[in-house]
Amino acid sequence: METLLVINAHPMVDADSSISLQVLHHFLESYREMNPEGPIEQIDLYREPIPCIDRTFLSLQEKRGSGEPLTEEEQALDSHMTEILQQFKRAKKYVIAMPLHNFNIPSKLKDYMDNIMIAKETFAYTTKGSVGLLNDGRSVLVIQASHSILTNHDWYTEVEFSHKYLKAMFNFMGVDYQIIRAQGSYLRGKDEVLAQAFREAESAAASFARNDHVEGAIK
């Protein structure tokens, strides 16, 4: 059975009032009903330490390339980054729950992306350009909550960088991408937003579960 990795990128981690987390919980309930034996792992980006790009991070990358010995601090960072990367690579299905922060992804999610977008691990440089290394049928579902509506082909659509960034990066690694937008809560009201998002979550859960069963049958 394929592992589903839940990437919780909400700063409040388990807040009942969060729209994105409510949609995530509904997705997981639906997924478990349809795929009760499917393994699920979760990483809470605002509860667990996620390395960011700082001096130690950059020094580690430089020494990796040159073969220089690492300091104790760099060794600890290297070990932690490897754990995060290997957890990501073990899974083949991903769900990201996140609010929209100033038209972009939460800062801890950017840090997480910097831990999994590693050359020779999830992508590679070739003479013909960069290629993704995760071209084995992986899928990611992004659950994004926002007060505004971002799909009216107006100014909000132009500056909605979170979707553009995540779609580009996951496709770059070879991962199929889809998004549920729980959007417009200020304009439409929370109940209407949740009702639509719950329907989309049920459909996405069915697709994830169905693909798991197909993979199991093929094996």
HUVEN-V627201 format. One record per pair of residues at least 4 apart in sequence whose ideal C-beta (glycine too) atoms are under 7 Angstrom apart, sorted by the first residue. I is the first residue (numbers start at 1). J is the second residue. D is the distance in whole Angstrom. If there is no record, write none. Layout:
BEGIN
i j d
I J D
I J D
END
This chain:
BEGIN
i j d
1 37 6
1 38 5
1 39 6
1 212 6
1 216 6
2 92 4
2 93 6
2 212 5
2 215 6
3 39 5
3 41 6
3 90 6
3 91 4
3 92 7
4 31 7
4 38 6
4 40 5
4 91 6
4 93 5
4 95 7
4 208 7
5 41 5
5 87 7
5 88 7
5 91 4
5 94 5
6 40 6
6 41 7
6 42 4
6 95 5
7 43 6
7 45 7
7 94 6
7 95 7
7 96 5
7 112 7
8 13 6
8 42 6
8 43 7
8 44 5
8 45 6
8 97 5
9 45 5
9 96 6
9 97 6
9 98 4
9 106 5
9 108 6
9 109 4
10 18 6
10 20 6
10 21 6
10 46 7
10 97 6
10 98 6
10 99 6
11 46 5
11 106 6
12 18 6
13 44 5
13 46 5
13 47 5
15 21 6
18 22 6
19 23 7
19 145 4
19 182 5
19 185 6
19 190 7
19 193 6
19 194 7
20 24 6
20 97 5
20 98 6
20 99 6
20 143 5
20 144 7
20 145 4
20 182 6
21 25 6
21 97 6
22 26 7
22 194 6
23 27 6
23 143 5
23 180 6
23 182 5
23 197 5
23 198 7
23 201 5
24 28 6
24 95 7
24 97 4
24 143 5
25 29 6
26 30 6
26 198 5
26 201 5
27 31 6
27 95 6
27 143 7
27 201 4
27 204 6
27 205 5
28 32 6
29 33 7
30 34 7
30 201 6
30 202 5
30 205 4
31 35 6
31 205 4
31 208 6
31 209 6
32 36 6
34 205 6
34 206 6
34 209 4
35 209 4
35 212 6
38 212 6
41 87 7
41 91 7
43 48 6
43 87 7
44 48 6
45 50 5
45 108 4
45 109 6
45 112 6
46 108 6
50 108 6
50 111 5
50 112 5
50 115 7
51 57 6
51 77 6
51 80 6
51 81 6
51 111 7
51 115 6
52 57 7
52 111 4
53 57 5
53 58 7
53 114 6
55 59 6
56 60 6
56 73 6
56 74 6
56 77 6
57 61 7
57 77 7
58 62 6
59 63 6
59 74 6
60 64 6
60 70 7
60 74 5
60 77 6
60 78 6
61 65 7
62 66 6
63 68 4
63 70 6
63 74 7
70 74 4
70 75 5
70 78 6
71 75 7
72 76 6
73 77 6
74 78 6
75 79 6
76 80 6
77 81 6
78 82 6
79 83 7
80 84 7
81 85 6
81 115 5
82 86 6
83 87 6
84 88 7
84 115 5
84 116 7
85 89 6
85 115 6
85 116 6
85 118 6
85 121 6
86 90 6
88 116 5
92 137 7
92 138 5
93 138 7
93 139 5
93 208 6
94 140 4
95 141 5
95 143 7
96 140 7
96 142 5
96 143 7
97 143 5
98 105 6
98 106 6
98 109 6
98 144 6
99 106 7
99 145 5
100 144 6
100 145 7
100 146 4
100 162 6
101 105 7
101 106 5
103 159 5
103 160 6
103 161 5
103 162 7
104 161 5
104 162 5
105 109 4
105 110 6
105 162 5
105 165 6
105 166 7
107 111 7
108 112 6
109 113 6
110 114 7
111 115 7
112 116 7
113 117 6
113 169 6
116 122 6
117 122 6
117 123 7
117 169 6
117 173 7
118 122 6
119 123 6
119 124 6
119 125 6
120 124 6
121 133 7
122 133 6
122 134 6
122 173 5
123 130 6
123 131 7
123 132 5
123 133 6
123 172 6
123 173 6
124 130 7
124 131 6
124 133 6
125 130 6
126 131 6
132 172 6
132 173 4
132 174 3
133 174 6
134 138 5
134 173 5
134 174 4
134 175 5
135 174 4
138 174 7
138 175 4
138 176 7
139 175 7
139 176 4
139 208 7
140 170 5
140 175 5
140 177 6
141 178 5
141 180 7
141 204 5
142 166 6
142 179 4
143 180 5
143 182 7
144 162 7
144 179 6
144 181 6
144 182 7
145 182 4
146 150 6
146 183 5
147 185 5
147 186 4
148 156 5
148 183 7
148 184 7
148 186 7
149 156 7
149 183 5
149 184 4
149 187 6
150 156 5
150 157 6
150 160 5
150 181 7
150 183 6
151 157 6
151 181 7
152 156 7
152 157 6
153 157 5
155 159 7
156 160 6
160 164 7
161 165 6
162 166 6
163 167 6
163 179 6
164 168 6
165 169 6
166 170 6
167 171 6
167 177 5
168 172 6
169 173 7
170 175 4
170 177 5
171 175 7
171 177 6
178 204 7
180 197 6
180 200 5
180 201 6
180 204 7
182 193 5
182 194 7
182 197 4
183 193 7
184 188 4
184 193 6
185 190 5
185 193 5
188 192 5
188 193 5
189 193 7
190 194 6
191 195 6
192 196 7
193 197 6
194 198 6
195 199 7
196 200 7
197 201 6
198 202 7
199 203 7
200 204 6
201 205 6
202 206 6
203 207 7
204 208 6
205 209 6
206 210 6
207 211 6
208 212 7
209 213 7
210 214 6
211 215 6
212 216 6
213 217 6
214 218 6
215 219 6
END
